Amino acid sequence: MRQPNPWLMVGGWLSVIASLLHVACIFGGPDWYRFFGAGEALAQADARGEWYPAVITAGIATVLAIWAAYAFAGAGVIGRLPLMRTALITISAIYLVRGLFILPVLAEAQARTPFNIWSSLIVLAYGVAYAIGTWQAWPHLKRVALRAEAA
């Protein structure tokens, strides 16, 4: 039995935390939406009792939980999921691209808010964890995929 991939384990737990924070925003209400940078429009909609902030936030939480499952599967701690390599590359790319938004944020004074800076850095760290973990796990993921195709 191979050792779990530490980078994908970290990425998976980071995604779990992000997912749970999104769920907490649903229950925490408008102040939580504001604190976590969802924007004033979403916070006000939640304050008015509209349904769509919770639906959007629950959708994001679900996606993040699925991404965590892919990280844990890639790490070797849960069973294989469909399209493992494609999913891990895509997840890594999405996190990295979002994290690289720090470049225009740093270049434009108006966008250089504490939230924009720290959120970009955090998501960039997620992307790095997924990318390194995927790169390290790639030989194993390829062997597993080939065995699955042969079966």
VMD Tcl script that builds the backbone (N, CA, C; Angstrom):
set m [mol new atoms 453]
animate dup $m
set s [atomselect $m all]
$s set {name element resname resid chain x y z} {
  {N N MET 1 A 0.850 -1.184 0.000}
  {CA C MET 1 A 0.000 0.000 0.000}
  {C C MET 1 A 0.891 1.242 0.000}
  {N N ARG 2 A 0.623 2.172 -0.899}
  {CA C ARG 2 A 1.449 3.370 -0.988}
  {C C ARG 2 A 1.059 4.387 0.085}
  {N N GLN 3 A 2.007 5.235 0.426}
  {CA C GLN 3 A 1.761 6.298 1.396}
  {C C GLN 3 A 0.852 7.353 0.761}
  {N N PRO 4 A -0.054 7.935 1.522}
  {CA C PRO 4 A -0.889 9.013 0.971}
  {C C PRO 4 A -0.022 10.186 0.506}
  {N N ASN 5 A -0.422 10.788 -0.589}
  {CA C ASN 5 A 0.291 11.935 -1.142}
  {C C ASN 5 A 0.045 13.144 -0.245}
  {N N PRO 6 A 1.084 13.666 0.404}
  {CA C PRO 6 A 0.865 14.757 1.370}
  {C C PRO 6 A 0.341 16.043 0.725}
  {N N TRP 7 A 0.771 16.360 -0.480}
  {CA C TRP 7 A 0.315 17.588 -1.128}
  {C C TRP 7 A -1.171 17.519 -1.455}
  {N N LEU 8 A -1.631 16.366 -1.936}
  {CA C LEU 8 A -3.062 16.226 -2.220}
  {C C LEU 8 A -3.874 16.138 -0.935}
  {N N MET 9 A -3.287 15.596 0.120}
  {CA C MET 9 A -3.979 15.597 1.413}
  {C C MET 9 A -4.184 17.040 1.898}
  {N N VAL 10 A -3.149 17.852 1.803}
  {CA C VAL 10 A -3.266 19.256 2.198}
  {C C VAL 10 A -4.300 19.953 1.316}
  {N N GLY 11 A -4.209 19.752 0.009}
  {CA C GLY 11 A -5.180 20.356 -0.901}
  {C C GLY 11 A -6.604 19.932 -0.582}
  {N N GLY 12 A -6.775 18.655 -0.286}
  {CA C GLY 12 A -8.103 18.152 0.054}
  {C C GLY 12 A -8.649 18.794 1.317}
  {N N TRP 13 A -7.812 18.881 2.358}
  {CA C TRP 13 A -8.274 19.494 3.603}
  {C C TRP 13 A -8.534 20.983 3.425}
  {N N LEU 14 A -7.730 21.654 2.610}
  {CA C LEU 14 A -7.992 23.070 2.338}
  {C C LEU 14 A -9.340 23.241 1.644}
  {N N SER 15 A -9.654 22.349 0.713}
  {CA C SER 15 A -10.950 22.417 0.035}
  {C C SER 15 A -12.101 22.109 0.988}
  {N N VAL 16 A -11.888 21.179 1.902}
  {CA C VAL 16 A -12.911 20.883 2.914}
  {C C VAL 16 A -13.176 22.128 3.757}
  {N N ILE 17 A -12.110 22.780 4.200}
  {CA C ILE 17 A -12.261 23.988 5.018}
  {C C ILE 17 A -13.017 25.062 4.241}
  {N N ALA 18 A -12.635 25.260 2.987}
  {CA C ALA 18 A -13.320 26.269 2.166}
  {C C ALA 18 A -14.792 25.915 1.984}
  {N N SER 19 A -15.088 24.648 1.788}
  {CA C SER 19 A -16.470 24.212 1.642}
  {C C SER 19 A -17.268 24.495 2.912}
  {N N LEU 20 A -16.683 24.148 4.054}
  {CA C LEU 20 A -17.371 24.379 5.328}
  {C C LEU 20 A -17.563 25.866 5.615}
  {N N LEU 21 A -16.591 26.695 5.228}
  {CA C LEU 21 A -16.753 28.135 5.407}
  {C C LEU 21 A -17.894 28.685 4.548}
  {N N HIS 22 A -18.071 28.125 3.366}
  {CA C HIS 22 A -19.200 28.540 2.527}
  {C C HIS 22 A -20.522 28.143 3.187}
  {N N VAL 23 A -20.576 26.945 3.741}
  {CA C VAL 23 A -21.789 26.518 4.458}
  {C C VAL 23 A -22.026 27.443 5.653}
  {N N ALA 24 A -20.956 27.796 6.357}
  {CA C ALA 24 A -21.093 28.691 7.513}
  {C C ALA 24 A -21.650 30.045 7.104}
  {N N CYS 25 A -21.302 30.519 5.917}
  {CA C CYS 25 A -21.842 31.799 5.434}
  {C C CYS 25 A -23.361 31.734 5.293}
  {N N ILE 26 A -23.865 30.598 4.846}
  {CA C ILE 26 A -25.315 30.445 4.692}
  {C C ILE 26 A -25.996 30.640 6.044}
  {N N PHE 27 A -25.425 30.043 7.084}
  {CA C PHE 27 A -26.021 30.139 8.417}
  {C C PHE 27 A -25.630 31.425 9.144}
  {N N GLY 28 A -24.470 31.985 8.794}
  {CA C GLY 28 A -23.991 33.191 9.457}
  {C C GLY 28 A -24.668 34.468 8.986}
  {N N GLY 29 A -25.215 34.420 7.800}
  {CA C GLY 29 A -25.970 35.563 7.308}
  {C C GLY 29 A -25.139 36.641 6.643}
  {N N PRO 30 A -25.744 37.807 6.469}
  {CA C PRO 30 A -25.132 38.895 5.700}
  {C C PRO 30 A -23.741 39.311 6.174}
  {N N ASP 31 A -23.525 39.362 7.480}
  {CA C ASP 31 A -22.206 39.761 7.975}
  {C C ASP 31 A -21.119 38.770 7.555}
  {N N TRP 32 A -21.465 37.505 7.500}
  {CA C TRP 32 A -20.501 36.496 7.051}
  {C C TRP 32 A -20.211 36.649 5.562}
  {N N TYR 33 A -21.250 36.897 4.779}
  {CA C TYR 33 A -21.043 37.127 3.345}
  {C C TYR 33 A -20.101 38.314 3.142}
  {N N ARG 34 A -20.321 39.381 3.886}
  {CA C ARG 34 A -19.454 40.561 3.779}
  {C C ARG 34 A -18.022 40.231 4.188}
  {N N PHE 35 A -17.869 39.587 5.343}
  {CA C PHE 35 A -16.538 39.295 5.859}
  {C C PHE 35 A -15.723 38.458 4.879}
  {N N PHE 36 A -16.378 37.480 4.264}
  {CA C PHE 36 A -15.659 36.580 3.359}
  {C C PHE 36 A -15.636 37.085 1.924}
  {N N GLY 37 A -16.053 38.316 1.701}
  {CA C GLY 37 A -15.861 38.961 0.404}
  {C C GLY 37 A -16.854 38.612 -0.675}
  {N N ALA 38 A -18.030 38.147 -0.298}
  {CA C ALA 38 A -19.027 37.786 -1.300}
  {C C ALA 38 A -19.619 39.010 -1.987}
  {N N GLY 39 A -19.461 40.157 -1.381}
  {CA C GLY 39 A -19.962 41.383 -1.984}
  {C C GLY 39 A -21.216 41.880 -1.296}
  {N N GLU 40 A -21.371 43.183 -1.363}
  {CA C GLU 40 A -22.493 43.827 -0.687}
  {C C GLU 40 A -23.832 43.418 -1.275}
  {N N ALA 41 A -23.888 43.239 -2.595}
  {CA C ALA 41 A -25.165 42.879 -3.235}
  {C C ALA 41 A -25.667 41.533 -2.713}
  {N N LEU 42 A -24.779 40.562 -2.599}
  {CA C LEU 42 A -25.178 39.247 -2.096}
  {C C LEU 42 A -25.566 39.328 -0.621}
  {N N ALA 43 A -24.816 40.103 0.156}
  {CA C ALA 43 A -25.131 40.267 1.578}
  {C C ALA 43 A -26.502 40.920 1.754}
  {N N GLN 44 A -26.787 41.930 0.967}
  {CA C GLN 44 A -28.088 42.599 1.062}
  {C C GLN 44 A -29.223 41.677 0.614}
  {N N ALA 45 A -28.981 40.895 -0.425}
  {CA C ALA 45 A -30.001 39.945 -0.880}
  {C C ALA 45 A -30.299 38.932 0.221}
  {N N ASP 46 A -29.254 38.459 0.898}
  {CA C ASP 46 A -29.456 37.526 2.000}
  {C C ASP 46 A -30.224 38.205 3.136}
  {N N ALA 47 A -29.889 39.456 3.419}
  {CA C ALA 47 A -30.587 40.198 4.480}
  {C C ALA 47 A -32.068 40.368 4.160}
  {N N ARG 48 A -32.403 40.466 2.871}
  {CA C ARG 48 A -33.812 40.580 2.454}
  {C C ARG 48 A -34.527 39.233 2.456}
  {N N GLY 49 A -33.789 38.169 2.721}
  {CA C GLY 49 A -34.397 36.840 2.761}
  {C C GLY 49 A -34.530 36.184 1.398}
  {N N GLU 50 A -33.814 36.699 0.405}
  {CA C GLU 50 A -33.884 36.086 -0.923}
  {C C GLU 50 A -33.194 34.731 -0.905}
  {N N TRP 51 A -33.595 33.862 -1.796}
  {CA C TRP 51 A -33.130 32.483 -1.787}
  {C C TRP 51 A -31.797 32.287 -2.498}
  {N N TYR 52 A -31.493 33.127 -3.490}
  {CA C TYR 52 A -30.355 32.816 -4.344}
  {C C TYR 52 A -28.980 32.915 -3.677}
  {N N PRO 53 A -28.742 33.755 -2.670}
  {CA C PRO 53 A -27.412 33.704 -2.039}
  {C C PRO 53 A -27.105 32.330 -1.432}
  {N N ALA 54 A -28.086 31.747 -0.778}
  {CA C ALA 54 A -27.875 30.427 -0.177}
  {C C ALA 54 A -27.674 29.360 -1.243}
  {N N VAL 55 A -28.411 29.445 -2.342}
  {CA C VAL 55 A -28.277 28.443 -3.411}
  {C C VAL 55 A -26.901 28.544 -4.074}
  {N N ILE 56 A -26.484 29.766 -4.383}
  {CA C ILE 56 A -25.167 29.961 -4.991}
  {C C ILE 56 A -24.069 29.471 -4.047}
  {N N THR 57 A -24.177 29.827 -2.788}
  {CA C THR 57 A -23.158 29.458 -1.813}
  {C C THR 57 A -23.141 27.953 -1.571}
  {N N ALA 58 A -24.319 27.330 -1.537}
  {CA C ALA 58 A -24.384 25.872 -1.386}
  {C C ALA 58 A -23.780 25.178 -2.607}
  {N N GLY 59 A -24.008 25.738 -3.775}
  {CA C GLY 59 A -23.413 25.176 -4.992}
  {C C GLY 59 A -21.896 25.232 -4.942}
  {N N ILE 60 A -21.352 26.368 -4.532}
  {CA C ILE 60 A -19.892 26.500 -4.403}
  {C C ILE 60 A -19.362 25.516 -3.365}
  {N N ALA 61 A -20.061 25.406 -2.228}
  {CA C ALA 61 A -19.638 24.470 -1.176}
  {C C ALA 61 A -19.625 23.036 -1.703}
  {N N THR 62 A -20.608 22.691 -2.498}
  {CA C THR 62 A -20.673 21.342 -3.068}
  {C C THR 62 A -19.514 21.084 -4.016}
  {N N VAL 63 A -19.229 22.045 -4.886}
  {CA C VAL 63 A -18.101 21.891 -5.814}
  {C C VAL 63 A -16.800 21.722 -5.033}
  {N N LEU 64 A -16.591 22.539 -4.025}
  {CA C LEU 64 A -15.372 22.435 -3.222}
  {C C LEU 64 A -15.274 21.086 -2.510}
  {N N ALA 65 A -16.398 20.555 -2.047}
  {CA C ALA 65 A -16.399 19.241 -1.403}
  {C C ALA 65 A -16.050 18.142 -2.415}
  {N N ILE 66 A -16.555 18.261 -3.626}
  {CA C ILE 66 A -16.209 17.291 -4.681}
  {C C ILE 66 A -14.726 17.381 -5.001}
  {N N TRP 67 A -14.204 18.607 -5.077}
  {CA C TRP 67 A -12.773 18.780 -5.332}
  {C C TRP 67 A -11.954 18.161 -4.215}
  {N N ALA 68 A -12.403 18.273 -2.979}
  {CA C ALA 68 A -11.711 17.629 -1.857}
  {C C ALA 68 A -11.703 16.115 -2.049}
  {N N ALA 69 A -12.828 15.561 -2.466}
  {CA C ALA 69 A -12.897 14.117 -2.693}
  {C C ALA 69 A -11.891 13.686 -3.767}
  {N N TYR 70 A -11.751 14.475 -4.815}
  {CA C TYR 70 A -10.768 14.144 -5.857}
  {C C TYR 70 A -9.346 14.212 -5.297}
  {N N ALA 71 A -9.074 15.188 -4.452}
  {CA C ALA 71 A -7.743 15.268 -3.845}
  {C C ALA 71 A -7.483 14.035 -2.985}
  {N N PHE 72 A -8.455 13.649 -2.173}
  {CA C PHE 72 A -8.279 12.484 -1.308}
  {C C PHE 72 A -8.162 11.196 -2.126}
  {N N ALA 73 A -8.906 11.098 -3.217}
  {CA C ALA 73 A -8.777 9.927 -4.091}
  {C C ALA 73 A -7.401 9.908 -4.749}
  {N N GLY 74 A -6.954 11.065 -5.222}
  {CA C GLY 74 A -5.624 11.148 -5.821}
  {C C GLY 74 A -4.524 10.861 -4.817}
  {N N ALA 75 A -4.771 11.230 -3.570}
  {CA C ALA 75 A -3.795 10.964 -2.503}
  {C C ALA 75 A -3.756 9.487 -2.135}
  {N N GLY 76 A -4.792 8.764 -2.512}
  {CA C GLY 76 A -4.821 7.331 -2.234}
  {C C GLY 76 A -5.511 6.949 -0.944}
  {N N VAL 77 A -6.322 7.858 -0.381}
  {CA C VAL 77 A -6.983 7.525 0.881}
  {C C VAL 77 A -8.448 7.148 0.714}
  {N N ILE 78 A -9.017 7.422 -0.451}
  {CA C ILE 78 A -10.348 6.899 -0.785}
  {C C ILE 78 A -10.257 6.289 -2.172}
  {N N GLY 79 A -11.294 5.591 -2.575}
  {CA C GLY 79 A -11.290 4.913 -3.865}
  {C C GLY 79 A -11.196 5.860 -5.050}
  {N N ARG 80 A -10.835 5.276 -6.176}
  {CA C ARG 80 A -10.675 6.023 -7.421}
  {C C ARG 80 A -12.005 6.632 -7.849}
  {N N LEU 81 A -11.938 7.845 -8.379}
  {CA C LEU 81 A -13.119 8.536 -8.904}
  {C C LEU 81 A -12.994 8.644 -10.419}
  {N N PRO 82 A -14.111 8.862 -11.107}
  {CA C PRO 82 A -14.047 8.975 -12.574}
  {C C PRO 82 A -13.185 10.156 -13.011}
  {N N LEU 83 A -12.477 9.961 -14.113}
  {CA C LEU 83 A -11.680 11.014 -14.741}
  {C C LEU 83 A -10.692 11.663 -13.763}
  {N N MET 84 A -10.035 10.849 -12.980}
  {CA C MET 84 A -9.139 11.338 -11.928}
  {C C MET 84 A -8.103 12.325 -12.442}
  {N N ARG 85 A -7.362 11.927 -13.473}
  {CA C ARG 85 A -6.279 12.797 -13.947}
  {C C ARG 85 A -6.829 14.096 -14.522}
  {N N THR 86 A -7.866 13.990 -15.326}
  {CA C THR 86 A -8.477 15.184 -15.920}
  {C C THR 86 A -9.009 16.110 -14.832}
  {N N ALA 87 A -9.674 15.540 -13.849}
  {CA C ALA 87 A -10.248 16.352 -12.772}
  {C C ALA 87 A -9.155 17.045 -11.968}
  {N N LEU 88 A -8.112 16.321 -11.605}
  {CA C LEU 88 A -7.055 16.926 -10.789}
  {C C LEU 88 A -6.310 18.022 -11.549}
  {N N ILE 89 A -6.101 17.832 -12.831}
  {CA C ILE 89 A -5.462 18.882 -13.635}
  {C C ILE 89 A -6.377 20.101 -13.715}
  {N N THR 90 A -7.660 19.866 -13.949}
  {CA C THR 90 A -8.615 20.964 -14.068}
  {C C THR 90 A -8.737 21.732 -12.750}
  {N N ILE 91 A -8.847 21.014 -11.650}
  {CA C ILE 91 A -8.948 21.655 -10.330}
  {C C ILE 91 A -7.694 22.466 -10.051}
  {N N SER 92 A -6.535 21.877 -10.304}
  {CA C SER 92 A -5.272 22.598 -10.105}
  {C C SER 92 A -5.256 23.880 -10.927}
  {N N ALA 93 A -5.646 23.777 -12.188}
  {CA C ALA 93 A -5.628 24.941 -13.081}
  {C C ALA 93 A -6.586 26.030 -12.610}
  {N N ILE 94 A -7.775 25.650 -12.196}
  {CA C ILE 94 A -8.750 26.646 -11.732}
  {C C ILE 94 A -8.219 27.374 -10.502}
  {N N TYR 95 A -7.708 26.632 -9.536}
  {CA C TYR 95 A -7.157 27.267 -8.344}
  {C C TYR 95 A -5.965 28.168 -8.700}
  {N N LEU 96 A -5.077 27.690 -9.566}
  {CA C LEU 96 A -3.905 28.485 -9.924}
  {C C LEU 96 A -4.290 29.763 -10.672}
  {N N VAL 97 A -5.198 29.639 -11.636}
  {CA C VAL 97 A -5.625 30.819 -12.393}
  {C C VAL 97 A -6.278 31.828 -11.459}
  {N N ARG 98 A -7.161 31.359 -10.587}
  {CA C ARG 98 A -7.791 32.278 -9.632}
  {C C ARG 98 A -6.739 32.909 -8.715}
  {N N GLY 99 A -5.781 32.124 -8.269}
  {CA C GLY 99 A -4.727 32.653 -7.416}
  {C C GLY 99 A -3.849 33.670 -8.120}
  {N N LEU 100 A -3.651 33.483 -9.410}
  {CA C LEU 100 A -2.822 34.422 -10.168}
  {C C LEU 100 A -3.514 35.755 -10.413}
  {N N PHE 101 A -4.780 35.862 -10.022}
  {CA C PHE 101 A -5.436 37.176 -10.062}
  {C C PHE 101 A -4.715 38.174 -9.169}
  {N N ILE 102 A -3.804 37.676 -8.342}
  {CA C ILE 102 A -3.048 38.593 -7.486}
  {C C ILE 102 A -2.203 39.546 -8.320}
  {N N LEU 103 A -1.799 39.127 -9.508}
  {CA C LEU 103 A -0.942 39.983 -10.334}
  {C C LEU 103 A -1.657 41.268 -10.744}
  {N N PRO 104 A -2.860 41.198 -11.336}
  {CA C PRO 104 A -3.541 42.461 -11.631}
  {C C PRO 104 A -3.964 43.210 -10.367}
  {N N VAL 105 A -4.242 42.487 -9.308}
  {CA C VAL 105 A -4.605 43.136 -8.041}
  {C C VAL 105 A -3.448 43.994 -7.546}
  {N N LEU 106 A -2.248 43.451 -7.597}
  {CA C LEU 106 A -1.087 44.205 -7.129}
  {C C LEU 106 A -0.750 45.361 -8.070}
  {N N ALA 107 A -1.083 45.207 -9.351}
  {CA C ALA 107 A -0.759 46.237 -10.334}
  {C C ALA 107 A -1.730 47.415 -10.302}
  {N N GLU 108 A -2.929 47.198 -9.841}
  {CA C GLU 108 A -3.944 48.257 -9.856}
  {C C GLU 108 A -4.270 48.682 -8.425}
  {N N ALA 109 A -4.006 49.934 -8.121}
  {CA C ALA 109 A -4.163 50.441 -6.750}
  {C C ALA 109 A -5.578 50.262 -6.217}
  {N N GLN 110 A -6.585 50.493 -7.057}
  {CA C GLN 110 A -7.977 50.373 -6.599}
  {C C GLN 110 A -8.331 48.954 -6.195}
  {N N ALA 111 A -7.741 47.982 -6.867}
  {CA C ALA 111 A -8.048 46.576 -6.574}
  {C C ALA 111 A -7.216 46.030 -5.420}
  {N N ARG 112 A -6.241 46.778 -4.967}
  {CA C ARG 112 A -5.293 46.308 -3.959}
  {C C ARG 112 A -5.891 46.403 -2.562}
  {N N THR 113 A -6.932 45.622 -2.333}
  {CA C THR 113 A -7.557 45.592 -1.013}
  {C C THR 113 A -6.996 44.402 -0.233}
  {N N PRO 114 A -7.041 44.460 1.083}
  {CA C PRO 114 A -6.559 43.301 1.858}
  {C C PRO 114 A -7.261 42.001 1.466}
  {N N PHE 115 A -8.593 42.063 1.248}
  {CA C PHE 115 A -9.316 40.848 0.878}
  {C C PHE 115 A -8.805 40.290 -0.447}
  {N N ASN 116 A -8.655 41.136 -1.457}
  {CA C ASN 116 A -8.199 40.663 -2.767}
  {C C ASN 116 A -6.802 40.056 -2.692}
  {N N ILE 117 A -5.950 40.645 -1.879}
  {CA C ILE 117 A -4.583 40.130 -1.760}
  {C C ILE 117 A -4.570 38.794 -1.034}
  {N N TRP 118 A -5.170 38.747 0.175}
  {CA C TRP 118 A -5.061 37.486 0.919}
  {C C TRP 118 A -5.871 36.368 0.291}
  {N N SER 119 A -7.030 36.673 -0.307}
  {CA C SER 119 A -7.803 35.596 -0.938}
  {C C SER 119 A -7.061 35.019 -2.137}
  {N N SER 120 A -6.393 35.886 -2.912}
  {CA C SER 120 A -5.609 35.383 -4.047}
  {C C SER 120 A -4.446 34.522 -3.577}
  {N N LEU 121 A -3.763 34.957 -2.535}
  {CA C LEU 121 A -2.640 34.170 -2.019}
  {C C LEU 121 A -3.091 32.817 -1.475}
  {N N ILE 122 A -4.225 32.815 -0.782}
  {CA C ILE 122 A -4.745 31.560 -0.235}
  {C C ILE 122 A -5.096 30.592 -1.361}
  {N N VAL 123 A -5.823 31.088 -2.353}
  {CA C VAL 123 A -6.229 30.210 -3.449}
  {C C VAL 123 A -5.019 29.772 -4.277}
  {N N LEU 124 A -4.019 30.631 -4.400}
  {CA C LEU 124 A -2.788 30.241 -5.081}
  {C C LEU 124 A -2.120 29.079 -4.337}
  {N N ALA 125 A -2.126 29.128 -3.001}
  {CA C ALA 125 A -1.573 28.022 -2.207}
  {C C ALA 125 A -2.358 26.733 -2.457}
  {N N TYR 126 A -3.683 26.840 -2.570}
  {CA C TYR 126 A -4.492 25.661 -2.892}
  {C C TYR 126 A -4.024 25.077 -4.229}
  {N N GLY 127 A -3.879 25.947 -5.218}
  {CA C GLY 127 A -3.478 25.493 -6.552}
  {C C GLY 127 A -2.108 24.846 -6.548}
  {N N VAL 128 A -1.179 25.416 -5.812}
  {CA C VAL 128 A 0.160 24.836 -5.718}
  {C C VAL 128 A 0.089 23.450 -5.082}
  {N N ALA 129 A -0.686 23.305 -4.015}
  {CA C ALA 129 A -0.820 21.996 -3.356}
  {C C ALA 129 A -1.400 20.964 -4.322}
  {N N TYR 130 A -2.471 21.328 -5.028}
  {CA C TYR 130 A -3.068 20.391 -5.989}
  {C C TYR 130 A -2.104 20.074 -7.129}
  {N N ALA 131 A -1.429 21.099 -7.664}
  {CA C ALA 131 A -0.543 20.881 -8.814}
  {C C ALA 131 A 0.647 19.999 -8.447}
  {N N ILE 132 A 1.295 20.299 -7.328}
  {CA C ILE 132 A 2.436 19.467 -6.921}
  {C C ILE 132 A 1.969 18.055 -6.601}
  {N N GLY 133 A 0.865 17.948 -5.878}
  {CA C GLY 133 A 0.340 16.622 -5.548}
  {C C GLY 133 A -0.038 15.817 -6.781}
  {N N THR 134 A -0.660 16.470 -7.745}
  {CA C THR 134 A -1.040 15.785 -8.995}
  {C C THR 134 A 0.204 15.345 -9.747}
  {N N TRP 135 A 1.201 16.220 -9.830}
  {CA C TRP 135 A 2.449 15.886 -10.514}
  {C C TRP 135 A 3.118 14.680 -9.845}
  {N N GLN 136 A 3.165 14.681 -8.509}
  {CA C GLN 136 A 3.784 13.568 -7.790}
  {C C GLN 136 A 2.994 12.271 -7.951}
  {N N ALA 137 A 1.670 12.378 -7.991}
  {CA C ALA 137 A 0.820 11.178 -8.066}
  {C C ALA 137 A 0.639 10.682 -9.493}
  {N N TRP 138 A 1.066 11.469 -10.475}
  {CA C TRP 138 A 0.783 11.153 -11.870}
  {C C TRP 138 A 1.167 9.733 -12.280}
  {N N PRO 139 A 2.379 9.248 -11.981}
  {CA C PRO 139 A 2.719 7.873 -12.397}
  {C C PRO 139 A 1.738 6.844 -11.829}
  {N N HIS 140 A 1.375 6.997 -10.578}
  {CA C HIS 140 A 0.419 6.063 -9.967}
  {C C HIS 140 A -0.958 6.202 -10.612}
  {N N LEU 141 A -1.399 7.441 -10.829}
  {CA C LEU 141 A -2.713 7.665 -11.443}
  {C C LEU 141 A -2.768 7.078 -12.844}
  {N N LYS 142 A -1.663 7.165 -13.571}
  {CA C LYS 142 A -1.608 6.604 -14.924}
  {C C LYS 142 A -1.717 5.075 -14.874}
  {N N ARG 143 A -0.988 4.457 -13.942}
  {CA C ARG 143 A -1.057 2.987 -13.803}
  {C C ARG 143 A -2.475 2.553 -13.436}
  {N N VAL 144 A -3.102 3.266 -12.517}
  {CA C VAL 144 A -4.465 2.930 -12.089}
  {C C VAL 144 A -5.420 3.075 -13.266}
  {N N ALA 145 A -5.263 4.136 -14.046}
  {CA C ALA 145 A -6.145 4.344 -15.200}
  {C C ALA 145 A -5.968 3.242 -16.233}
  {N N LEU 146 A -4.731 2.838 -16.466}
  {CA C LEU 146 A -4.463 1.770 -17.446}
  {C C LEU 146 A -5.070 0.447 -16.970}
  {N N ARG 147 A -4.955 0.150 -15.673}
  {CA C ARG 147 A -5.561 -1.083 -15.129}
  {C C ARG 147 A -7.076 -1.035 -15.264}
  {N N ALA 148 A -7.681 0.130 -15.036}
  {CA C ALA 148 A -9.129 0.261 -15.132}
  {C C ALA 148 A -9.596 0.077 -16.571}
  {N N GLU 149 A -8.811 0.584 -17.519}
  {CA C GLU 149 A -9.179 0.431 -18.927}
  {C C GLU 149 A -9.061 -1.031 -19.362}
  {N N ALA 150 A -8.085 -1.753 -18.812}
  {CA C ALA 150 A -7.869 -3.147 -19.191}
  {C C ALA 150 A -8.938 -4.060 -18.595}
  {N N ALA 151 A -9.562 -3.639 -17.527}
  {CA C ALA 151 A -10.537 -4.499 -16.844}
  {C C ALA 151 A -11.856 -4.577 -17.581}
}
mol reanalyze $m
mol bondsrecalc $m
mol representation Tube
mol addrep $m
